[in-house]
Amino acid sequence: MRLLAFLIVILAPVFAFPRLGLHEGYTRLVFDLEAKAQYQVAQTPDTLTLRFSGISVGAADVDVSSPQVASYQVVPGSGGVTVFVRLRPNVEVKTSVLNDGNRRRLVVDVLEVARPTQNPPQASSRPEPPKPRTQPKIVVIDPGHGGVDPGAVGFVVEKEVTLDLALRLRQLLQKEGVEVVLTRSSDTHLSPDKATDLGLRADMAHSKRNLFISIHVNSAPNVAQGIETYYFGHTLEPSLLAQVIRENGGGELGRRLTREAQSVGERLVRDLIAQSNLKFSRQLAHLVQGAMLQATGAVDRGVRQAPFYVIRNARIPAILVEVGFANHPEEGRRLQTSEYRQALATAMSRAILRFLNNGE
Ligand SMILES: [Zn+2]
């Protein structure tokens, strides 16, 4: 026994096998391999099995306790090693291989999927016809402000317009079979503390939903009008500073939350999933912006990036729309009318449906 223990110690790899990375929404396992090493991957609903030949590493049994992976076990055998990864429910496994000279890295990402899988297949003498995949898409609509926080005030009050638009948009999407979650459905705040309020809204953009849209009304000290659509970016154009601070809670708090949102950017640059999500957010932003302009003939203020707190950590395509200026004498009055609001909501719903139906 003493010899066996000794052998296990000297065979234990100097590097971790696998290297483990815990990220929001996914768990990453990286296997460093010699070029000659072979591997096979097999998966059942709760276990991912990886068989490696041509390598030797020590046994391990590691409790991961991430939302996607419960644990993994490394079992050395003759001529190789088998790794069992115990998966949590409702995850998807993606593997990729990176070649670097005579070394390779097998990267296994275990991601949360959008919806729980339906009933697991059951042993039955009668084969069942395959069930169509009709899981409804889930859209989160965030009517900006509410309750103690009116938002911009001019010819209209922002919190009233955003709620009305959100309710109209909900109805249009539901008609098309889309599930809708509203961050609020009445004139209320989620918390009197603005940082908590925005955090609660942002938390609803989690990976079990498909899309997040935050609706706002703009205002400016000088006369300005038009529609703009944002997706997250950590750099801030100086001309947008006042607006971003206002939407991030205003005053000293708004400045703090803007700085916090900006600091997220450094992490995003190194996060491949976040980068690919930003690409989808940009596509969604262009679709929604284009549809709103076409429906209203409003001034095009463009698709832009800014550090809005409410979309800083979204794991799904997320945008923030500014549908017009509350204090512009013409646009503000247009925003008062039911026809104009319906035109905006219809345009948003068409663009969202187009985005969802393109498979994101
Ligand atoms: Zn706002």
Boltz pocket constraint, residues with backbone or C-beta under 6 A from the ligand:
constraints:
  - pocket:
      binder: B
      contacts: [[A, 144], [A, 145], [A, 151], [A, 152], [A, 158], [A, 215], [A, 216], [A, 217], [A, 247]]
      max_distance: 6.0
